[in-house]
């Protein structure tokens, strides 16, 4: 079901991107991600499970498809960036990302990732 949601989101975003002008910014699409963010003594520990195939160039060539993997992951709380990572095809299928930062309960954490094709996806969760 999660793969279907991600696939449908990708198709909708590609159709929207194709119609948009080249100078227009890419608008992120909301997707389901498992996000756990718990605060203890002013430190928030976050775990993010992203459902993604992470198709490398070699795998794509064998399957006759286009390569598609996550190239950038960002976590923000309000306007503050609390985690930022540039990735490549080395990242595993359905990656699990863990990080910690100074924060407080009640704030919302927003996870955004960008694919090789430039498509952006995001999810939000309230810190417990």
N, C-alpha and C positions, 0 to 999 in steps of 0.2 A: 504494500500500500504506500509506504514511504517513497519507494522508487518511482511509483506512478505519479505521486504528487510532485516530486522533483522533476520528472520528465515533462509533465503537463506545464509546470511553471517555466521550464526551459523553452518549450515550444511557444508558449504565449509571449515570453520575453523576446525570442528570436523574431517572431512575427512583428512585434512592436518595434524592435530595433531596425528591422528591414524597412519599415515605413518611415521611421524617424530620419531627420536630417543628420548628416555626418557631424555637424557642429553641436548637436544636442547632447547633453550629459545622459549617461545611462542611469535609469531609475532602478533601484534595488527591488527585487521581488521577495515577498515574505514567504518563507518555507518553514517546515517543522525541523527543529533541532532539539536534541535533549540537552538542556542547560541546567546545571546545578550550581548555585552560588550561595554559599553560607558564610555569614560574618561571625567571627569570634575574636573578641578583644581588639576590635578595630581593623582586623585583617580579613579580607574576603578571599576564600578559596573557591575557585571556579573550575568546573569540568564541563567541557562541551563535546558532545558526540555529533559529528556531522555525517549524514548519510550521503555518500558520494562514491561513484565507481572508480574515480582516479585512473582513467585510461591513459597509459603512457604511450609514447610514440611507437615503441615496438609492439605493444599489445594491440594498438589501433591498426597498425599495418597488417598484423596477422588476421584480425577480424574484418578488415576492409572498411573500417570506420575512421572517423577523425579523432585525433587525440583530444582529451578533455580532462583536465585536472585542476585542482585549486592552486592558484598562484599567489593569493594574498588573503590573510585573515586579520581582522581588526576587531577589538572589543572596546566599547566606549561606555562610559557612565556619564550621562549628561553630555557635556561637550568635551569631556576629558578622555583622551585615549589611554586605556590602562593596559592594553596588550596589542602588539603589532608584529606580524611575522610575514616575511616573504617566503613562499614555499615553491617547490617545483615538483616534478614527477616522482621524487623520492618518497613522498608522503604515502602512507598505506591507504588501502581502500577503507572507507568509513572511518576517517581519523578521529582519535580522541585527543583533545588538547586540554592540558591542565596548566593553570597559572594562578598567581595570587597578587593582590594589590591592597592598598589601604582604602577602606570604604566603610559604608554603614548600611544597616538594615533599611529596607524600604525603597532604596534607590533602584532604578531599572538598568540592567546591563543589556547592551545591544551588541550582538555578534554579527559581523558582516564578512562575507567571503566573496572573492572574485574568481571566476573560472578563466581558463586560457583564452576563451573567445571574447572575454570582456564582460560577460554577464555577471551581475551582482545579485546576491541573495542575503537575506537577513532574518534574524529572530530576536525576540526580546524576552526577558524574564526578570521578575522582581527578586531582589536579594533578600534572603531569609536570615 
